[in-house]
Each structure stands twice: as C-alpha cells, then as structure tokens.
C-alpha cells in the first residue's frame, strides 16, 4: 500500500496547457528532492486547450501526479475545494498554475507552522527583506483597494487575502474546504472568514511573487464579481 503523503500540492488549472508544464516540473523536482512521500493533484477546471493531456503525460512518469478533471468550468474556488478534499497529505498547499510563486517559497510557509498554527498564507503585501514582488502598478493599487474592502467585510489582520499560495494542516483543510461555497475567484475571502470564525490562527508570510502574462484576474472583468462574491460569503459565514 502506498504511504500517505506528507504533503499534497493542489494546482487548479483552466486552459493552462502553455504555462502549467514548466511549473509542474518545478513542483515535482522540488518535492522529489525532499525525500518524503508527496502528491500533486492538478484539477482541470473544464479546459479546452489540452491541459488534461499535459498532466496525463507527466503522470505517466510520475505516479505522485494525478489529474482531477471537471467536465465543465466551475470556477477556481470549486477547483481548489475539490483538490483539497481529494488530497491525503498531512499538510496541503494550493498554488496557482502560472507559477507566480516559486514552489521553493513553501519553505517560508512551513517555517511559520507550529503549535496552534494550522493555516499559513503567502503574501505579496508584507515588506520583507530578501523578498521581491514584481507586479504591474495598476494591479498593486487595485489589490490594496480590494484588501481594504475585504477588511471591512470582516477579514481581520490580513494584508493580502488573494495570494494563491496557502498552506493548511490536513485537519484544517478538511474542515474549512468542506463548508466552502464560493466557487469563483473570491473563494479566499470566504476561506479566511471561516478560518477566523473557527478560531484558527492564520499566519501571513511574505513570499517572492512575479506577475505573469495572461492573468485571468482583471479590474473590469472579474473585480465587480469578486466584490459581490465576497459580500455573499460574509453573509453566509455570519448566518451560520
């Protein structure tokens, strides 16, 4: 019987046949170097560009990689939720398919784990020596405004709710993602609201991050919808 993985890495992917392969190989190489059981779950969120084929090709040579396909596009939140609940690791990380955050940054998150800490999130907003964040000015400004609004909705003490690099203990992941309802890009807001309501100590850690081409998050295309999703998430969490 295959040993349960120490770490599960979940990667949501929608039409990422071009950007995913180099990052997936980076993730696998990093995990292999650690000498511990691991798994990578790529959730194909209804892609039409061959993303699934790319993952299957890697999985043929790497048994630790598996594909979780959706028949249609259901949203990033739904994809991350499915992957985290399908994972078996004692610790579970989700990371974006574009490789904006190098997988080696996991070490920074792991260093923050300790007694009483079950959730550690990457941040692009904390001023940390030796950490570089390369982002378009417009994205930085919009991110600050969005996080200010998120704080008004009740996410306390978090500078960057939206960085797609978050680590959980297995128990915390199962509890939080089981009840997660937001299927779109604002799922992080509901996730953090639920974590704080449940009494989890959430630690935020600065990570290296670089803006990638073809970002799916835009001010006009996704911004209004994310704010609406965030408001609905606050209502759902408060009423339960």
C-alpha positions in Angstrom: 0.0 0.0 0.0 1.3 3.4 -0.9 2.3 5.5 2.1 0.2 8.5 2.8 1.9 11.7 1.5 3.4 14.1 3.9 2.5 17.0 1.6 -0.2 17.4 -1.0 0.1 20.2 -3.6 -3.1 21.2 -5.3 -3.0 23.2 -8.6 -6.2 24.5 -10.1 -5.9 24.9 -13.9 -8.1 26.3 -16.6 -6.7 26.4 -20.1 -3.1 26.3 -18.8 -1.5 24.0 -21.4 1.2 26.5 -22.0 2.0 27.9 -18.6 1.5 24.8 -16.4 4.2 22.4 -17.8 7.3 24.3 -16.6 5.7 24.9 -13.2 4.5 21.4 -12.8 8.0 20.1 -13.5 9.4 22.6 -11.0 7.0 21.4 -8.3 7.7 17.7 -8.9 11.5 18.3 -8.9 11.2 20.2 -5.6 9.1 17.6 -3.9 11.4 14.7 -5.1 14.4 16.5 -3.6 12.8 16.4 -0.1 12.8 12.6 0.2 9.3 12.5 1.7 6.1 11.0 0.3 4.2 13.5 -1.7 1.4 14.0 -4.2 0.4 16.6 -6.7 -3.3 17.0 -7.7 -4.0 19.1 -10.8 -7.7 20.0 -11.0 -8.5 20.6 -14.6 -11.4 23.1 -14.5 -13.1 22.2 -17.8 -10.1 23.2 -20.0 -10.4 23.0 -23.8 -6.8 23.5 -24.7 -5.1 20.2 -23.8 -4.3 20.9 -20.2 -5.5 17.5 -19.2 -3.3 15.8 -21.8 -0.2 17.7 -20.4 -0.9 16.5 -16.9 -1.5 12.9 -18.0 1.8 12.9 -19.9 3.6 13.9 -16.7 1.6 11.4 -14.6 2.8 8.6 -16.8 6.3 9.1 -15.5 5.4 10.4 -12.0 2.9 8.3 -10.1 2.7 11.1 -7.5 0.9 13.3 -10.0 -2.8 12.8 -10.6 -5.4 14.6 -12.6 -8.8 15.5 -11.3 -10.9 16.6 -14.3 -14.1 18.6 -14.4 -16.4 18.2 -17.3 -17.1 21.9 -17.4 -15.7 25.1 -16.0 -16.8 25.5 -12.4 -14.5 28.3 -11.1 -11.3 28.5 -9.2 -12.9 28.1 -5.8 -14.6 24.9 -6.8 -11.5 23.5 -8.3 -9.3 24.2 -5.2 -12.0 22.8 -2.9 -12.2 19.6 -4.9 -8.5 19.2 -4.9 -8.0 19.9 -1.2 -10.8 17.4 -0.2 -9.3 14.8 -2.6 -5.9 15.2 -1.1 -4.5 12.9 1.5 -1.5 14.8 2.8 -0.8 15.7 6.4 -0.2 19.2 5.0 -1.9 20.6 1.9 -0.8 23.5 -0.2 -2.6 25.1 -3.1 -0.7 27.1 -5.6 -1.5 28.8 -8.9 -0.7 27.1 -12.2 1.1 30.1 -13.7 4.0 29.7 -11.3 3.8 33.2 -10.0 5.0 32.0 -6.6 8.0 29.6 -6.9 7.3 26.3 -5.2 10.5 26.8 -3.1 8.6 29.5 -1.2 6.9 26.7 0.6 9.8 26.7 3.0 8.8 30.1 4.2 5.3 28.9 5.0 6.5 25.7 6.6 8.8 27.7 8.9 5.7 29.5 10.3 3.9 26.4 11.2 4.0 25.5 14.8 1.8 24.6 17.8 -1.5 26.4 17.4 -0.9 27.3 13.8 -2.9 25.4 11.2 -3.1 28.0 8.3 -0.2 29.9 6.8 -0.8 32.1 3.8 1.6 33.7 1.3 1.5 37.5 1.0 2.6 40.0 -1.7 1.9 42.9 0.6 4.2 42.5 3.6 7.5 44.4 3.5 10.0 41.5 4.0 13.8 41.8 3.4 15.1 39.5 0.6 11.6 39.0 -0.8 10.7 40.5 -4.2 7.3 41.2 -5.6 7.2 42.1 -9.3 3.7 43.4 -10.2 2.2 46.0 -12.5 1.4 49.2 -10.6 -2.3 49.0 -11.6 -2.5 45.5 -10.0 -0.8 46.7 -6.8 -3.2 49.6 -6.4 -6.3 47.5 -7.2 -5.1 44.8 -4.8 -4.7 47.3 -1.9 -8.2 48.7 -2.5 -9.7 45.2 -2.7 -8.0 44.1 0.5 -9.2 47.3 2.2 -12.7 46.4 1.3 -12.2 42.8 2.4 -11.1 44.1 5.8 -14.4 46.0 6.0 -16.2 42.7 5.4 -14.5 41.2 8.4 -11.2 39.5 7.3 -9.1 40.9 10.2 -5.3 41.5 10.2 -4.6 40.1 6.7 -2.7 42.3 4.2 -3.2 40.1 1.1 -6.2 37.8 1.0 -5.8 36.8 -2.6 -2.3 35.4 -3.0 -2.7 31.9 -4.5 -0.2 30.2 -2.2 -1.8 28.9 1.0 -0.8 26.0 3.3 -3.0 24.1 5.7 -2.8 21.1 8.1 -4.9 18.3 6.8 -7.4 18.6 9.5 -7.9 22.4 8.9 -8.2 21.8 5.2 -10.9 19.2 5.5 -12.9 21.4 8.0 -12.6 24.6 6.0 -13.0 23.3 2.5 -15.9 21.0 3.3 -18.0 24.1 4.1 -16.6 26.4 1.4 -19.4 27.6 -1.0 -17.8 30.3 -3.1 -16.8 28.9 -6.5 -15.2 31.9 -8.1 -12.0 33.9 -7.5 -13.2 35.4 -4.2 -13.1 32.0 -2.5 -10.1 33.1 -0.5 -12.2 35.6 1.3 -14.8 33.1 2.4 -12.0 30.7 3.4 -10.3 33.3 5.6 -13.6 34.3 7.2 -14.4 30.7 8.0 -10.9 30.1 9.4 -11.1 33.1 11.7 -14.7 32.2 12.8 -13.5 28.7 13.6 -10.7 30.1 15.8 -7.7 29.2 13.6 -4.6 31.2 14.0 -3.8 32.4 10.5 -0.2 33.5 9.9 0.7 35.6 6.9 4.2 35.3 5.4 5.8 37.4 2.7 6.8 35.4 -0.5 8.5 36.0 -3.7 6.0 36.6 -6.5 6.1 37.7 -10.1 3.1 38.9 -12.2 2.5 36.5 -15.1 1.2 37.2 -18.6 -2.4 36.3 -19.4 -3.6 36.8 -15.8 -7.3 35.8 -15.5 -8.0 38.4 -12.8 -8.8 41.8 -14.3 -10.2 45.1 -12.7 -13.2 45.3 -15.0 -13.6 41.6 -15.9 -13.5 40.0 -12.5 -13.4 42.8 -10.0 -17.1 43.5 -9.6 -17.9 39.8 -9.4 -15.3 39.2 -6.8 -16.7 42.0 -4.6 -20.2 40.6 -4.9 -18.9 37.1 -4.1 -17.1 38.5 -1.1 -20.2 40.2 0.2 -22.2 37.0 -0.2 -19.5 35.0 1.5 -19.6 37.3 4.5 -23.4 36.9 4.7 -23.1 33.1 4.5 -20.5 32.8 7.2 -22.2 35.2 9.6 -25.6 33.5 9.4 -24.2 30.0 10.3 
